[in-house]
Amino acid sequence: MAALKHPGSPFLSLELPQRPPTSSTSTSVTAPPNFEPPKPKRFAVRPDKTWDIIGASLALIFRLGTGVFVNGYSVSFVSKDAIPPDQYSLEVSGYKVKETSKLGPRPEKPIEIYEFEGCPFCRKVREIVAVLDLDVLFYPCPQNGPTFRPKVVQMGGKQQFPYMVDPNTGTAMYESDDIIKYLVQKYGDGSIPFMLSLGLLTTLTEGFAMIGRMGKGSSYTPSKLPPKPVELWAYEGSPFCKIVREVLVELELPHIFRSCARGSPKRQILFEKTGHFQAPYIEDPNTGVQMFESAEIVEYLKATYASS
């Protein structure tokens, strides 16, 4: 589909609109009483989330790791002294892992994408977001969602997903393949990753990738719309990040997605902010909460935003 010229996003201020009167709304959001963010635990899976993580990990197999690495990713092993302690790096068997990537031009404002988790076409776009290391303002559009599904019809003329708006150029478009082509030409090196260039086979494997989480992140759960988007540091290939994204979509919570796949320079940025890198990580400007740990993030989001 040809790109549409969009007059500019209605949400660029990042102040979110009120939901229709028939929906539960709130302009005041507070964290759960006596809430304490957990301390990060590297490579740990909470026992009650084991099957969730296993199911979400199937995507790594069916999609051959697409969305785990930034474009041009390369890795080498260097001595521990070669990388200063104030720089993020993995340590393996007494060596440090030096990771590099090749980034294209950076958009000044976050790309805006309307989509939902249970859609294979939407997943294709989320993968290219990870590969290109883009920051995106996601507007979740779960089934029966009262806010952003109608907004897509208002802006583009039909209820179809994904729908992308680039506030940097005024371009808006449907069709996942067209969105991918646009993003790699504008913010990459022009080449589409192999696993995203296989036509029907790409779509089929995207569908298979979601078998372990069938239906999750697709249907609306009544919720309070926050004044500002939640900020999520994550990447598409991570099963831990996926279970958090599912809840954000179900609750129809807009979120700024700080993509940080392997090779992303944003890993260093988060390391400097927190003294630690781990994904997912959220910053909620509505409550002041900042936290790691996917299982606890899921509980926090439901406790804070789900309608009683």
PLY file of the C-alpha trace (Angstrom):
ply
format ascii 1.0
element vertex 308
property float x
property float y
property float z
element edge 307
property int vertex1
property int vertex2
end_header
0.00 0.00 0.00
1.29 3.49 -0.80
2.31 5.66 2.10
-0.11 8.29 3.32
1.01 11.74 4.26
0.05 12.25 7.86
-0.37 15.77 9.26
1.41 14.82 12.46
0.67 12.66 15.43
-2.05 13.78 17.82
-0.04 12.28 20.67
3.41 13.77 20.20
3.18 15.57 23.52
3.03 12.11 25.10
0.04 13.30 27.08
-2.60 10.65 26.45
-6.25 11.26 25.55
-9.14 10.31 27.78
-11.03 7.17 26.89
-14.65 7.34 25.83
-17.11 7.85 28.72
-18.14 4.17 28.62
-14.62 3.11 29.59
-12.88 3.24 32.93
-10.59 6.27 32.99
-8.21 7.78 35.47
-6.05 10.87 35.51
-4.46 9.90 38.81
-2.37 6.73 39.07
-0.56 5.48 42.16
1.60 2.46 42.82
0.18 -0.38 44.95
0.36 0.30 48.71
3.76 -0.44 50.27
5.17 -1.38 46.87
8.91 -2.08 46.78
10.63 -2.81 43.44
12.49 -6.14 43.50
16.24 -6.42 43.18
17.33 -7.73 39.77
18.26 -11.41 39.57
20.27 -12.28 36.49
19.12 -15.28 34.43
16.54 -16.34 37.04
13.04 -17.59 36.25
10.43 -17.41 38.99
9.02 -20.95 39.38
5.42 -19.95 38.71
6.46 -18.34 35.40
8.49 -21.27 34.05
5.92 -22.41 31.50
5.22 -18.84 30.43
8.91 -18.33 29.63
9.17 -21.69 27.87
6.15 -20.88 25.72
7.50 -17.44 24.89
10.89 -18.96 23.99
9.46 -20.96 21.06
9.76 -17.84 18.93
13.56 -18.07 19.15
13.38 -21.45 17.42
10.82 -20.68 14.72
12.32 -17.27 13.93
15.99 -18.31 14.22
16.76 -15.55 16.70
15.40 -12.67 14.58
14.95 -9.70 16.90
17.75 -10.75 19.26
20.57 -8.94 17.43
20.96 -5.44 16.04
21.86 -5.03 12.36
25.54 -5.73 11.65
26.05 -7.44 14.99
29.52 -8.84 15.62
31.21 -10.20 18.69
34.74 -10.84 19.90
36.33 -11.97 23.14
38.84 -9.64 24.77
40.74 -9.57 28.05
38.94 -8.31 31.15
41.15 -5.20 31.19
40.25 -4.24 27.62
36.79 -2.99 28.63
36.57 -0.54 31.58
34.30 -1.54 34.48
32.00 1.41 33.78
31.09 -0.03 30.37
28.48 -2.72 29.86
29.76 -6.12 28.74
29.21 -9.78 29.44
31.97 -11.76 31.12
32.57 -15.34 30.01
35.29 -17.64 31.39
37.58 -14.78 32.41
37.08 -12.84 29.15
34.77 -9.99 28.27
32.49 -9.96 25.25
32.94 -6.99 22.93
29.80 -6.39 20.85
29.41 -4.03 17.91
26.68 -3.22 15.40
25.97 -0.95 12.44
23.22 1.62 12.94
21.62 3.79 10.32
20.28 7.34 10.77
18.42 7.88 14.05
14.90 9.35 14.04
14.56 12.50 16.13
11.14 11.45 17.45
9.96 7.91 18.24
8.21 6.07 15.43
4.57 5.43 16.38
3.06 2.00 15.77
-0.48 0.77 16.43
-0.52 -3.02 16.85
-1.09 -5.92 19.24
0.87 -8.96 20.42
-1.20 -11.78 18.91
-0.75 -10.59 15.31
1.95 -12.26 13.13
2.11 -9.21 10.82
2.69 -6.97 13.84
5.43 -9.27 15.09
7.28 -8.81 11.79
7.37 -5.06 12.40
8.49 -5.49 16.01
11.39 -7.62 14.78
12.62 -4.93 12.38
12.34 -2.41 15.21
14.79 -4.58 17.19
17.12 -5.10 14.23
17.26 -1.36 13.49
17.47 -0.49 17.22
14.63 2.03 16.96
12.72 3.67 19.77
8.98 3.29 19.20
5.88 4.70 20.83
3.52 1.72 20.77
-0.23 2.25 20.95
-1.71 -1.18 21.79
-4.82 -2.19 19.86
-6.17 -5.37 21.51
-9.51 -6.78 20.43
-12.33 -4.66 21.89
-9.85 -2.01 22.94
-11.86 1.23 23.26
-9.18 3.82 22.53
-6.62 3.13 19.84
-8.49 0.78 17.48
-11.03 3.54 16.77
-8.15 6.02 16.45
-6.59 3.94 13.64
-9.86 4.03 11.71
-10.04 7.78 12.23
-6.48 8.33 10.98
-6.14 5.74 8.22
-9.69 4.90 7.23
-9.75 1.23 8.19
-9.18 -1.07 11.14
-6.06 -2.90 10.05
-2.82 -3.61 11.87
-0.03 -2.77 12.09
-0.38 0.92 11.32
2.70 3.14 11.45
3.07 6.90 11.78
6.49 8.51 11.41
6.23 11.99 12.95
9.68 12.80 11.56
8.48 12.70 7.95
4.69 12.86 8.19
4.44 9.41 6.60
1.75 6.94 7.67
1.04 3.46 6.31
-0.56 0.07 6.75
0.93 -3.29 5.55
3.77 -4.87 7.49
5.99 -5.47 4.45
5.63 -1.84 3.36
6.44 -0.65 6.87
9.54 -2.87 7.01
10.72 -1.62 3.61
10.18 2.00 4.67
12.04 1.60 7.97
15.11 -0.13 6.50
15.36 2.49 3.77
14.93 5.42 6.13
16.73 4.19 9.26
18.83 1.22 8.12
21.10 0.26 5.25
18.23 -0.53 2.88
18.51 -4.30 3.21
15.72 -6.44 4.67
16.93 -9.23 7.00
16.70 -12.71 5.47
14.06 -14.02 7.88
11.85 -11.02 7.09
12.20 -11.36 3.32
10.62 -14.78 2.73
7.06 -13.71 2.01
4.51 -16.33 3.03
7.17 -18.38 4.85
7.96 -15.37 7.05
4.29 -14.96 7.93
3.87 -18.68 8.67
6.89 -18.85 10.96
5.73 -15.68 12.72
2.46 -17.50 13.41
4.27 -20.62 14.63
6.38 -18.42 16.89
3.26 -17.48 18.86
1.95 -21.02 19.40
3.35 -21.17 22.92
1.51 -17.96 23.89
-1.64 -18.42 21.83
-4.12 -15.62 22.51
-1.91 -13.74 24.97
-1.66 -10.04 24.29
-4.69 -10.03 22.00
-7.81 -9.20 24.07
-8.57 -6.08 26.06
-8.67 -6.13 29.85
-10.52 -3.11 31.32
-7.96 -0.66 32.64
-7.14 2.89 33.63
-5.47 4.95 30.92
-2.44 6.70 32.42
-1.63 10.36 31.71
1.78 9.44 30.25
3.19 6.35 28.50
5.15 3.80 30.48
8.76 3.46 29.31
9.92 -0.10 28.57
13.50 -1.17 27.90
13.20 -4.48 26.05
13.66 -6.30 22.75
11.49 -8.57 20.66
13.59 -11.73 20.92
13.45 -11.95 24.71
10.80 -14.25 26.25
11.01 -12.26 29.49
10.22 -9.05 27.62
7.39 -10.73 25.73
5.32 -11.58 28.81
5.54 -7.94 29.93
4.54 -6.66 26.50
1.52 -9.00 26.49
0.17 -7.35 29.63
0.87 -3.82 28.37
-1.18 -4.66 25.26
-4.02 -6.34 27.13
-4.31 -3.30 29.41
-4.09 -1.00 26.36
-1.21 0.92 27.95
0.78 3.09 25.53
4.49 2.63 26.07
7.74 4.02 24.77
9.76 1.01 23.71
13.52 1.47 24.14
14.74 -1.35 21.94
17.96 -2.86 23.31
18.75 -6.10 21.47
22.29 -7.47 21.54
24.62 -4.88 20.04
22.43 -1.92 20.99
24.26 1.10 22.44
21.22 1.57 24.69
22.51 -1.28 26.81
25.29 1.04 27.90
22.78 3.85 28.51
20.69 1.66 30.81
23.84 0.40 32.52
24.82 4.00 33.29
21.32 4.81 34.56
21.00 1.85 36.92
24.47 0.35 37.36
23.10 -2.84 35.81
21.77 -4.08 32.50
18.85 -6.45 32.31
15.73 -6.56 30.17
12.93 -5.90 30.65
13.15 -2.73 32.71
10.34 -0.21 33.14
10.13 3.42 34.17
6.64 4.61 34.99
6.43 8.42 35.00
2.90 8.21 36.41
4.00 6.63 39.69
7.78 7.11 39.77
8.33 3.33 39.85
11.45 1.96 38.17
12.05 -1.77 38.19
13.55 -4.92 36.70
12.17 -8.51 36.83
9.48 -9.53 34.35
7.23 -11.51 36.73
7.08 -8.63 39.21
6.60 -6.06 36.42
3.55 -8.03 35.23
2.10 -8.01 38.75
2.85 -4.30 39.16
1.13 -3.36 35.89
-1.99 -5.37 36.70
-2.18 -4.02 40.25
-1.67 -0.43 39.12
-3.71 -0.22 35.91
-6.29 -3.00 35.75
-9.77 -1.73 36.63
-11.28 -3.19 39.79
0 1
1 2
2 3
3 4
4 5
5 6
6 7
7 8
8 9
9 10
10 11
11 12
12 13
13 14
14 15
15 16
16 17
17 18
18 19
19 20
20 21
21 22
22 23
23 24
24 25
25 26
26 27
27 28
28 29
29 30
30 31
31 32
32 33
33 34
34 35
35 36
36 37
37 38
38 39
39 40
40 41
41 42
42 43
43 44
44 45
45 46
46 47
47 48
48 49
49 50
50 51
51 52
52 53
53 54
54 55
55 56
56 57
57 58
58 59
59 60
60 61
61 62
62 63
63 64
64 65
65 66
66 67
67 68
68 69
69 70
70 71
71 72
72 73
73 74
74 75
75 76
76 77
77 78
78 79
79 80
80 81
81 82
82 83
83 84
84 85
85 86
86 87
87 88
88 89
89 90
90 91
91 92
92 93
93 94
94 95
95 96
96 97
97 98
98 99
99 100
100 101
101 102
102 103
103 104
104 105
105 106
106 107
107 108
108 109
109 110
110 111
111 112
112 113
113 114
114 115
115 116
116 117
117 118
118 119
119 120
120 121
121 122
122 123
123 124
124 125
125 126
126 127
127 128
128 129
129 130
130 131
131 132
132 133
133 134
134 135
135 136
136 137
137 138
138 139
139 140
140 141
141 142
142 143
143 144
144 145
145 146
146 147
147 148
148 149
149 150
150 151
151 152
152 153
153 154
154 155
155 156
156 157
157 158
158 159
159 160
160 161
161 162
162 163
163 164
164 165
165 166
166 167
167 168
168 169
169 170
170 171
171 172
172 173
173 174
174 175
175 176
176 177
177 178
178 179
179 180
180 181
181 182
182 183
183 184
184 185
185 186
186 187
187 188
188 189
189 190
190 191
191 192
192 193
193 194
194 195
195 196
196 197
197 198
198 199
199 200
200 201
201 202
202 203
203 204
204 205
205 206
206 207
207 208
208 209
209 210
210 211
211 212
212 213
213 214
214 215
215 216
216 217
217 218
218 219
219 220
220 221
221 222
222 223
223 224
224 225
225 226
226 227
227 228
228 229
229 230
230 231
231 232
232 233
233 234
234 235
235 236
236 237
237 238
238 239
239 240
240 241
241 242
242 243
243 244
244 245
245 246
246 247
247 248
248 249
249 250
250 251
251 252
252 253
253 254
254 255
255 256
256 257
257 258
258 259
259 260
260 261
261 262
262 263
263 264
264 265
265 266
266 267
267 268
268 269
269 270
270 271
271 272
272 273
273 274
274 275
275 276
276 277
277 278
278 279
279 280
280 281
281 282
282 283
283 284
284 285
285 286
286 287
287 288
288 289
289 290
290 291
291 292
292 293
293 294
294 295
295 296
296 297
297 298
298 299
299 300
300 301
301 302
302 303
303 304
304 305
305 306
306 307
